[in-house]
């Protein structure tokens, strides 16, 4: 099999996940897109492992071992990520990442984003600090 | 490499390549629907198709063990976790028009530019590289469970054990995150956190409250 087939497929999957991470608004959909990117990396690892092990340049099966490690880390990541999303949802009542702007600098100019929700954001910050 | 290039035709796909291409098209289509659909639960279900397609691709690349691990962990547990997360955050069932944020055109530009650059580089770099899938090493299948287990427990034991510690840490971390949020969320929500949390919660409560009442009403009718 030509190596370009799995490599190009994993590139396209990675860029699809990149678009999802940048364009989605719900935090859980962002996590799904992160999973797509991780799977693209896994496909790349498996393809190169098969190529290199058949070319007798890698006897350790490092690509497949790394794929297993990546899958386990992705499972841990999705667990922690969902716990964080649920904690944020419980504290704020939303999982909309466009509304979580506590660490954003308040803009002095138009004032539609920065100045108006500053007071509840400050209240939540003090509550979170306490 | 030049010998391999001369022994293979340039654009004469084998059966495995055709199967890989077809499954890849299905996988990529499911992934695109996952990141573009307006219905949140449908996104999780299309993610199942994408991950299952990737498992088939692993099988075509003779990595059997990785394929079944993919089916077990991703399709079996990660998607279920994502669905639970969608339900616990009261994601709207049906179309939600604000699933994409305002910067989706910038995101599309970045993704298409990255895809073009990476595809160009990858195709240019591996133009004359072929994977020998026919088992040149005397039928020793490189991705079978025996070979993977031997290499995992001979060469990769130390990372494997470190990974189990990491999984334990993730487990404890998830429990601590949810417990701490529950313990702190109960106390101040009556006193201080009322105004900001209600402000955020009002639309979602409006969305879900009628369905809850309907369910309660139907439950009562069922009891009667």
Interface residues (C-beta under 8 A of the other chain):
Chain A: X1 X2 X3 X4 X5 X6 X7 X8 X9 X11 X12 X13 X14 X15 X16 X17 X18 X19 X20 X22 X23 X24 X25 X26 X27 X28 X29 X31 X32 X33 X35 X36 X39 X42 X43 X46 X47 X49 X50 X51 X53 X54 X55 X56 X60 X61 X62 X64 X65 X67 X68 X69 X71 X72 X73 X74 X75 X76 X77 X78 X79 X80 X82 X83 X84 X85 X86 X87 X89 X90 X91 X92 X93 X94 X95 X97 X98 X99 X120 X121 X123 X124 X127
Chain B: X8 X13 X14 X16 X17 X20 X21 X24 X27 X28 X31 X32 X34 X35 X40 X43 X44 X47 X50 X51 X54 X57 X58 X60 X61 X62 X63 X65 X66 X69 X70 X73 X74 X77 X78 X81 X82 X84 X85 X86 X88 X89 X91 X98 X99 X100 X101 X102 X103 X104 X106 X107 X108 X110 X111 X112 X114 X115 X118 X119 X122 X123 X126 X127 X129 X130 X131 X132 X133 X136 X137 X142 X143 X147 X148 X151 X152 X155 X156 X159 X160 X163 X166 X167 X169 X170 X171 X173 X174 X177 X178 X180 X181 X182 X185 X188 X192 X193 X195 X196 X197 X198 X199 X200 X201 X204
